[in-house]
Amino acid sequence: MAGKTLYDKLWDSHLVQQRDDGSALIYIDLQLLHEVTSPQAFEGLRLAGRKPWRTSASLATPDHNVPTTKHERISGVDGIEDPVSKIQVTTLDENCNEFGITEFNMKDIRQGIVHVVGPEQGATLPGMTVVCGDSHTSTHGAFGALAHGIGTSEVEHVLATQCLVQKKSRNMLVRVDGELSPWVSAKDVVLAIIGAIGTAGGTGYAIEFGGTGIQSLSMEGRMTVCNMAIEAGARVGLIAVDDTTIEYVKNRPYAPKGEHWDMAVAAWQDLVSDKDAQFDEVVVIKSEDIKPQVTWGTSPEMVIAIDEAIPRPEDQIDPVKKEGYARAWKYMGLEGKTTLADVTLDRVFIGSCTNSRIEDLRIAAEVVKGRKVASSLKQAIVVPGSGLVKAQAEKEGLHEIFEAAGLEWREPGCSMCLAMNADKLGNGEHCASTSNRNFEGRQGFGGRTHLVSPAMAAAAAIAGHFVDVSEFVKH
Amino acid sequence: MRPFTKHTGLAAPLDLANVDTDMIIPKQFLKSIKRTGFGKNLFDELRYEDEGQPDQSCERRPLRHDFVLNQPRYAGASVLLARQNFGCGSSREHAPWALDDYGIRSIIAPSFADIFYNNCFKNGLLPIVLDAEEVDQLFAEVDAKEGAQIDVDLENQTVTSPSGAKFEFVVDQFRKHCLLNGLDDIGLTLQQEESIRRYEEKRMNDAPWLFLSREQ
């Protein structure tokens, strides 16, 4: 019999009941909750007179709606100026109180983006199943955990039963071989992967990311890669557990301690795909081929290396692609432009569950240090992923570097990634963004998003347009 | 949940690949704490010229007349014809809620994104995957004749085109059962309480660190 993949192992260890029709009941170890996709789930519980199955398996924090300016944040939830946002955040506070769920509210230094907070607290652990009403839950797969986004009905289902009805996905291995070039980051790796397999390339699969190019990444980098698995269509992204994983988890507040720690570490050694495991699909990418990436269109697969020409609709053979490209060219206002260096930027956003961890901020600070944001830019903001990331960055003096360069240093939250708070793009504005989606209107009505790494966003903020950061830092 | 058995309705062709959930229902409408009322903002940016706001009346907003649902011949459509990878992006269940609230009962496309596909079944909506050629034929037939209706039969797993061509589709048997009977799957899962408890006991023994209290 062939060996098991990491995904097979995680699936098997959480199987409560296999049904004849192919569906299965899977046990969920951790559910993360935020204010946008949970209110209707709690309401459903109330209407049916149900209680959460196990409150200690949930952790909540508001992130999508929270304002990021100091003056709005100083008085916690009362300071939210948008009344609709305020109701949603207040509702999360009330629901967590009523149902006895641990919440890091707006006044708690541990508050932040759910996908930054879970790992930071050691709430996310290797070998777990993790769900959240947010598609970027795939992030937690970086820990060798089976993690994916769910809808609100399923949020309610997990609260009530601690289980999910699931059908097993197929296994895909994306192997990144070899050492990454200097200034090429995890973000460039995952954008290049999405460019290669497309936004539906991973649909129906759990993607395991492997190879030396992945193994050499820090946990922050691995989270960035798994975070965007969903942008390749895969609900699940996974990376095998190794010493880097275990080192990161050790001594985190919710990580096991003492005897439990030793037991856990012993069990986690098995969280790798067996050597003879069979994948349904294998994709191999060479690290040396990956250059700093920038998206040019309105789908994450519309991505090119910084030195490439923007692909033209008329050069596409596939009619669906031709039409999609034409629509994207029009929306993005690319007429008359040949490369992305020709695009004048209006705003820069460094943040989101993809790139708001300490490593991301350190590299962005390194690029802008001693330089000034281009005068043509309307705004450049840096939004740390959590209160603790913010505190760490301030301890290192990163905020001073950003502010001296002319970038705004904000309070933690999802912010301009999806513009549910006041941070958004104006109609027609171009933004270099370290977030995960460049869909039409995502960052604001008519807004034009270009996805990049933190280093590329920082360099773009200084230059006022896209540049190859590996060249830029030489000057 | 409202059951879905058979449905015959006016079909509207949305001829666009990779329609994401941000397009289906833009973020500013996700601030609601209800499950209803999203229909007027379905495809908001494709449907209206201006930027929509939550709680705003849409009656006087300028329409984008080229958008399919704004064309008089598709008023009252309840079957949506779509292209590949429909519903990609965010996990927001507000997307199927908006489609449902608008009056869509079934969506037919060559492929769907996983989370969206799954969310539909929880809300009495039937997403149907057909071969690209079959979807092409439905697009052509619907375009050719005003008022063209499509018939969807979940029990027999068939779609009948306006001209009478029958296409079979595949659906997971558990989902079909729940949808046909309008079953609340939380209730069904809770019938397995003993299996869940048994699993927990074993797991608590093998991996006790997963069951520690989070209050610290």
Chai-1 contact restraints between the chains, C-beta under 6 A:
chainA,res_idxA,chainB,res_idxB,connection_type,confidence,min_distance_angstrom,max_distance_angstrom,comment,restraint_id
A,V16,B,S195,contact,1.0,0.0,6.0,A-B,restraint_1
A,V16,B,I196,contact,1.0,0.0,6.0,A-B,restraint_2
A,V16,B,Y199,contact,1.0,0.0,6.0,A-B,restraint_3
A,Q17,B,Q192,contact,1.0,0.0,6.0,A-B,restraint_4
A,Q17,B,S195,contact,1.0,0.0,6.0,A-B,restraint_5
A,D21,B,Q173,contact,1.0,0.0,6.0,A-B,restraint_6
A,D21,B,F174,contact,1.0,0.0,6.0,A-B,restraint_7
A,S23,B,F174,contact,1.0,0.0,6.0,A-B,restraint_8
A,Y27,B,Y199,contact,1.0,0.0,6.0,A-B,restraint_9
A,D29,B,L210,contact,1.0,0.0,6.0,A-B,restraint_10
A,V36,B,L30,contact,1.0,0.0,6.0,A-B,restraint_11
A,P39,B,I33,contact,1.0,0.0,6.0,A-B,restraint_12
A,Q40,B,R35,contact,1.0,0.0,6.0,A-B,restraint_13
A,S56,B,S213,contact,1.0,0.0,6.0,A-B,restraint_14
A,S56,B,R214,contact,1.0,0.0,6.0,A-B,restraint_15
A,V84,B,K31,contact,1.0,0.0,6.0,A-B,restraint_16
A,V84,B,P54,contact,1.0,0.0,6.0,A-B,restraint_17
A,S85,B,K31,contact,1.0,0.0,6.0,A-B,restraint_18
A,Q88,B,K31,contact,1.0,0.0,6.0,A-B,restraint_19
A,T91,B,I33,contact,1.0,0.0,6.0,A-B,restraint_20
A,T102,B,R214,contact,1.0,0.0,6.0,A-B,restraint_21
A,D134,B,S91,contact,1.0,0.0,6.0,A-B,restraint_22
A,S135,B,S90,contact,1.0,0.0,6.0,A-B,restraint_23
A,S135,B,S91,contact,1.0,0.0,6.0,A-B,restraint_24
A,G149,B,S91,contact,1.0,0.0,6.0,A-B,restraint_25
A,G149,B,I115,contact,1.0,0.0,6.0,A-B,restraint_26
A,G151,B,S91,contact,1.0,0.0,6.0,A-B,restraint_27
A,G151,B,E93,contact,1.0,0.0,6.0,A-B,restraint_28
A,G151,B,N119,contact,1.0,0.0,6.0,A-B,restraint_29
A,T152,B,E93,contact,1.0,0.0,6.0,A-B,restraint_30
A,S153,B,K122,contact,1.0,0.0,6.0,A-B,restraint_31
A,H157,B,I186,contact,1.0,0.0,6.0,A-B,restraint_32
A,A160,B,I186,contact,1.0,0.0,6.0,A-B,restraint_33
A,T161,B,T189,contact,1.0,0.0,6.0,A-B,restraint_34
A,T161,B,L190,contact,1.0,0.0,6.0,A-B,restraint_35
A,C163,B,T189,contact,1.0,0.0,6.0,A-B,restraint_36
A,C163,B,I196,contact,1.0,0.0,6.0,A-B,restraint_37
A,T199,B,C88,contact,1.0,0.0,6.0,A-B,restraint_38
A,A200,B,N85,contact,1.0,0.0,6.0,A-B,restraint_39
A,R235,B,D114,contact,1.0,0.0,6.0,A-B,restraint_40
A,P253,B,Q216,contact,1.0,0.0,6.0,A-B,restraint_41
A,P256,B,W209,contact,1.0,0.0,6.0,A-B,restraint_42
A,H260,B,W209,contact,1.0,0.0,6.0,A-B,restraint_43
A,A264,B,W209,contact,1.0,0.0,6.0,A-B,restraint_44
A,S299,B,N18,contact,1.0,0.0,6.0,A-B,restraint_45
A,V320,B,A17,contact,1.0,0.0,6.0,A-B,restraint_46
A,G324,B,A17,contact,1.0,0.0,6.0,A-B,restraint_47
A,L418,B,K27,contact,1.0,0.0,6.0,A-B,restraint_48
A,M420,B,K27,contact,1.0,0.0,6.0,A-B,restraint_49
A,F439,B,D20,contact,1.0,0.0,6.0,A-B,restraint_50
A,F439,B,D22,contact,1.0,0.0,6.0,A-B,restraint_51
A,G441,B,P26,contact,1.0,0.0,6.0,A-B,restraint_52
A,G441,B,E45,contact,1.0,0.0,6.0,A-B,restraint_53
A,R442,B,D22,contact,1.0,0.0,6.0,A-B,restraint_54
A,F445,B,E51,contact,1.0,0.0,6.0,A-B,restraint_55
